[in-house]
């Protein structure tokens, strides 16, 4: 099934490449045919010159005809090149958009086995191969095919016996060689996989460059990357060697056939069966045929290579998301109004009912097991427990990054499985433990929470998150570029940018994953004050390892091994002397 979906022909059919750009394809084919006709007319003009003789009064007219044919050939070739290049760029742009759009729809489980570096390799190197195919190789192949058929037809008119003999010999020689193209295609796919491996490895190393340098592992990583590059080179060398050998053998055999037939033609001229002009015309058409066969052999290799690349791209374009995102047409405001109406009917803001879940990469090890609890609207709940207890997994399930293996999660009384992903996630604001900062300005990073927000609203959110002061101190204030992953900011500053982004979104539910973990004591106090101003009226669920941040929670849920072990307020849990009390004593001591 995958091989069928991955074929170049299948992709063109399913995504209607020809139908979508029908006008451009028709013009390209028209220009191609006109250029081919002009080329095929050249031997006729040359024969006229030779047979007429240099002293013939018609000589000037014959040269003018030859010049006119050359002009038409030049113009049509240029027009064909432009149209085919345009189509190549357009098709590749569409392909990149489709691949990227579908990758963004995938759940995190998809990326447990697919590295982002490999996706980038497919978006760049693989699409470049397809661009070469559509913009150049197809044009050359079509032109060569037309020239081959046209030249053979003209040769049959000139000398049916010689032409028939040559065509028969060419079929016997060339067709078996083309059959080896399937093996070239397999080698091309393997070569592209190796290139993708190097891209994935490079991306991983560069994303962790500070760790690499801190452990002085530059030589180790260079060696690892060099081995991957060498493996890709060896695979490419094997593919190139076979393709070169096929091209050489094809051209040698084709020209051998042509030379043999021309030798027979020369004997016919000596016998007076053909004129010199006829033989010259036949020779020129034979040269066109030989050149067309060589070009077809070359483009056949390009086709096989591009087909292998397209298979990889189609896998990304047609990969179905593990969770159906549903429609995204309804607005956030409309949804929030509808769910607030449900909330007014005394439904809890969040409820987890008998949730069971194990990560796809570890199906035998359940992360959550029969977990149930609810969070009333406007309440502040905290999740506490040792690492691996399932706290972050609850957030991932609530945002539907993963689908529970059992049980049901409700938001304001509605099963989240019945809500489109965009609407569900529009209700939730997230402040992650490791804040994500984009390579953009501070203004753009905060506005990411609500793209239509005004500058004044962005600044107000920054002030609430106690980020305004340090942003204003940047060289260009809110327009300052923060660098890749926010390298120009401290950990605490990045966290406050992330909090400002969530505040600007203004959702009814806030998920705080150790939101103050990267802050110093003074910044933590300021952000806590900001959250105190923001949280009233909102439902919040906070993951906390630093128990001092959850003392004011309405309820503290203590998790262990995917189970709800304890629940209550700080003082009550301390009095129980259970896991929470032990964790608290270790920290406060």
Residue pairs with C-beta under 8 A, 6 or more apart in sequence:
2 311
2 315
3 311
4 10
5 314
5 315
5 318
6 310
6 311
6 312
6 314
6 315
7 307
7 310
7 311
7 314
8 133
8 303
8 306
8 307
8 310
8 311
10 314
11 17
11 310
11 313
11 314
11 317
12 18
15 94
15 98
17 91
18 25
20 94
21 87
21 90
21 91
24 83
24 86
24 87
24 90
25 87
27 79
27 83
28 80
28 83
28 84
28 87
28 139
29 142
31 76
31 77
31 79
31 80
31 83
32 76
32 80
32 139
32 142
32 143
32 146
33 146
34 72
34 76
35 73
35 76
35 77
35 80
35 143
36 143
36 146
36 147
36 150
37 150
38 69
38 70
38 72
38 73
38 76
39 73
39 147
39 288
40 147
40 150
40 151
40 154
40 285
40 288
41 69
42 66
42 69
42 70
42 73
42 284
43 154
43 280
43 281
43 284
43 285
43 288
44 154
44 281
45 62
45 65
45 66
45 69
46 66
46 280
46 281
46 284
47 277
47 278
47 280
47 281
48 62
48 65
48 277
49 59
49 62
49 63
49 66
50 276
50 277
50 280
51 275
51 276
51 277
52 58
52 59
52 62
53 59
56 62
80 139
80 143
81 139
84 134
84 135
84 136
84 138
84 139
85 135
85 136
86 135
87 134
87 135
88 130
88 131
88 132
88 133
88 134
88 135
88 136
89 131
89 135
91 130
91 131
91 134
92 127
92 128
92 130
92 131
92 134
95 127
95 130
95 313
95 317
96 123
96 127
98 317
99 119
99 122
99 123
99 127
99 313
99 316
99 317
100 123
102 316
102 317
102 318
102 319
103 119
103 316
105 321
105 325
106 319
106 321
106 322
107 321
107 322
107 323
107 400
107 401
107 402
108 396
108 401
108 402
109 322
109 359
109 360
109 361
109 401
109 402
110 319
110 321
110 322
112 359
112 360
112 361
115 200
115 203
115 204
116 200
116 203
117 196
117 199
117 200
117 201
117 202
117 203
117 204
118 196
118 197
118 199
118 200
119 316
120 199
120 203
121 192
121 195
121 196
121 198
121 199
121 200
122 196
122 309
122 312
122 313
122 316
124 199
125 192
125 195
125 196
125 199
125 309
126 192
126 309
126 310
126 312
126 313
127 309
127 313
129 192
129 302
129 305
129 306
129 309
130 306
130 309
130 310
130 313
132 302
132 306
133 302
133 303
133 306
136 302
137 299
137 302
137 303
137 306
138 299
140 295
140 298
140 299
141 295
141 296
141 299
141 300
141 303
143 295
144 291
144 292
144 293
144 295
144 296
144 299
145 292
145 296
147 288
147 289
147 291
147 292
148 288
148 289
148 292
148 293
148 296
151 285
151 286
151 288
151 289
151 292
152 163
152 167
152 285
152 289
154 281
154 285
155 162
155 163
155 166
155 282
155 285
155 286
155 289
156 163
156 164
158 278
158 281
158 282
158 285
159 265
159 268
159 274
159 278
159 282
162 261
162 264
162 265
162 268
162 282
163 282
165 261
165 264
166 257
166 258
166 261
166 286
166 289
169 257
169 260
169 261
170 254
170 257
170 289
170 293
173 253
173 254
173 256
173 257
174 250
174 253
174 254
174 293
174 297
177 246
177 249
177 250
177 253
177 297
178 297
178 300
180 242
180 246
181 246
181 300
181 301
181 303
181 304
182 304
183 242
184 239
184 242
184 243
184 246
184 301
184 304
184 305
185 304
185 305
185 307
185 308
186 308
187 235
187 238
187 239
187 242
188 239
188 304
188 305
188 307
188 308
188 309
189 308
189 309
189 311
189 312
190 235
190 239
191 232
191 235
191 236
191 239
191 305
191 308
192 308
192 309
192 312
193 312
194 228
194 231
194 232
194 235
194 236
195 232
195 236
196 312
197 228
197 231
197 232
198 225
198 228
198 229
198 232
201 224
201 225
201 228
202 225
205 212
205 221
205 225
212 218
212 221
239 305
243 301
246 297
246 301
247 294
247 297
247 298
247 301
250 293
250 294
250 297
251 290
251 293
251 294
251 297
254 289
254 290
254 293
254 294
255 290
258 286
258 287
258 289
258 290
261 286
262 282
262 283
262 286
265 274
265 279
265 282
265 283
266 279
268 274
268 279
269 275
269 276
269 278
269 279
274 282
322 402
322 403
323 400
323 402
323 403
323 421
325 420
325 421
325 422
326 419
326 420
326 421
326 422
326 423
327 420
327 422
328 420
328 421
328 422
328 423
330 420
330 422
330 423
332 423
332 426
332 427
335 419
335 423
335 426
335 427
336 426
336 427
336 508
339 411
339 412
339 414
339 427
339 508
340 412
340 508
342 412
342 413
342 414
343 349
343 377
343 412
343 413
345 413
347 377
347 410
347 412
347 413
348 374
348 375
348 376
348 377
348 410
348 412
348 413
349 375
349 376
349 377
349 378
349 379
349 411
349 412
349 508
349 509
349 539
350 374
350 375
350 398
350 409
350 410
350 411
350 509
350 539
350 541
351 373
351 374
351 375
351 409
351 410
352 371
352 372
352 373
352 374
352 394
352 407
352 409
353 372
353 407
353 408
353 409
353 410
354 370
354 371
354 372
354 406
354 407
354 408
355 368
355 370
355 371
355 372
355 394
355 397
355 404
355 406
355 407
355 408
355 409
356 366
356 368
356 369
356 370
356 371
356 404
356 405
356 406
356 407
357 366
357 367
357 368
357 393
357 397
357 402
357 404
357 405
357 406
358 364
358 365
358 366
358 367
358 405
359 365
359 367
359 393
359 402
360 402
366 405
366 562
367 388
367 390
367 393
367 562
368 390
368 393
368 394
368 397
368 404
368 562
369 561
369 562
369 563
370 407
370 563
371 390
371 394
371 407
371 559
371 562
371 563
371 564
372 407
372 564
373 557
373 564
373 567
375 381
375 539
375 541
375 555
376 539
377 412
377 539
378 536
378 537
378 538
378 539
379 539
379 540
379 554
379 555
380 535
380 539
380 540
380 542
380 552
380 553
380 554
380 555
381 540
381 541
381 542
381 553
381 554
381 555
381 556
381 557
382 541
382 542
382 543
382 544
382 549
382 550
382 553
382 555
382 556
382 557
383 391
383 394
383 541
383 542
383 543
383 544
383 557
383 559
384 391
384 544
384 545
384 547
384 550
384 556
384 557
384 558
384 559
384 580
384 583
385 391
385 558
385 559
385 560
385 565
385 579
386 560
386 583
388 561
389 559
389 560
389 561
389 562
390 559
390 561
390 562
391 543
391 559
392 513
392 543
393 402
394 541
395 430
395 511
395 513
395 541
395 543
396 402
397 403
397 404
397 409
398 409
398 411
398 416
398 428
398 511
398 541
399 424
399 425
399 428
399 430
399 511
400 416
400 417
400 421
400 424
400 425
403 417
408 415
408 417
409 415
409 416
409 417
410 416
411 419
411 424
411 427
411 509
412 427
416 424
426 507
427 507
427 508
427 509
428 507
428 509
428 510
428 511
429 449
429 502
429 503
429 505
429 506
429 507
429 509
429 510
429 511
430 502
430 510
430 511
430 513
431 495
431 498
431 499
431 502
431 510
431 511
431 512
431 513
431 515
432 498
432 513
433 513
433 514
433 515
433 517
433 543
435 486
435 494
435 495
435 497
435 498
435 518
436 485
436 498
437 445
437 482
437 485
437 486
437 489
437 494
437 497
437 498
438 444
438 445
438 448
438 482
439 481
439 482
439 483
439 484
439 485
440 481
440 482
441 476
441 478
441 479
441 480
441 481
441 482
442 462
442 471
442 474
442 477
442 478
442 479
442 480
442 482
442 497
443 455
443 458
443 478
443 479
445 482
445 486
445 497
445 501
446 458
446 461
446 462
446 467
446 497
446 500
446 501
446 504
447 453
447 458
447 504
448 501
449 461
449 500
449 501
449 502
449 503
449 504
449 505
450 457
450 504
450 505
450 506
453 461
453 504
455 478
457 504
458 478
458 500
458 504
459 468
459 478
461 500
461 501
461 503
461 504
462 468
462 471
462 478
462 496
462 497
462 500
464 500
464 503
464 530
464 533
464 534
465 496
465 497
465 499
465 500
465 503
465 527
465 530
466 496
466 523
466 526
466 527
466 529
466 530
467 493
467 496
467 497
467 499
467 500
470 493
470 496
471 477
471 478
471 480
472 478
474 480
474 488
480 488
481 488
482 488
482 489
482 497
483 489
486 493
486 494
486 497
489 497
491 518
491 519
492 518
492 519
492 520
492 523
494 518
495 515
495 516
495 517
495 518
495 519
495 527
496 519
496 523
496 527
498 515
499 515
499 527
499 530
499 531
502 510
503 530
503 534
507 538
508 538
508 539
509 538
509 539
509 540
509 541
510 534
510 535
510 538
510 539
510 540
510 541
511 540
511 541
511 542
512 531
512 540
512 541
512 542
512 543
513 543
514 543
514 544
514 545
514 546
514 549
515 527
515 531
515 542
516 523
516 524
516 527
516 528
516 546
516 549
517 545
517 546
519 527
524 549
528 549
542 549
542 550
542 553
544 550
546 587
547 570
547 580
547 583
547 584
547 587
547 588
548 587
548 588
550 556
550 570
551 570
553 569
553 570
554 569
555 567
555 568
555 569
556 566
556 567
556 568
556 569
556 570
556 573
556 580
557 564
557 566
557 567
558 564
558 565
558 566
558 567
558 573
558 578
558 579
558 580
559 565
560 579
565 578
565 579
566 573
566 576
566 578
566 579
566 580
568 576
570 584
573 580
573 581
573 584
574 580
574 581
574 584
575 581
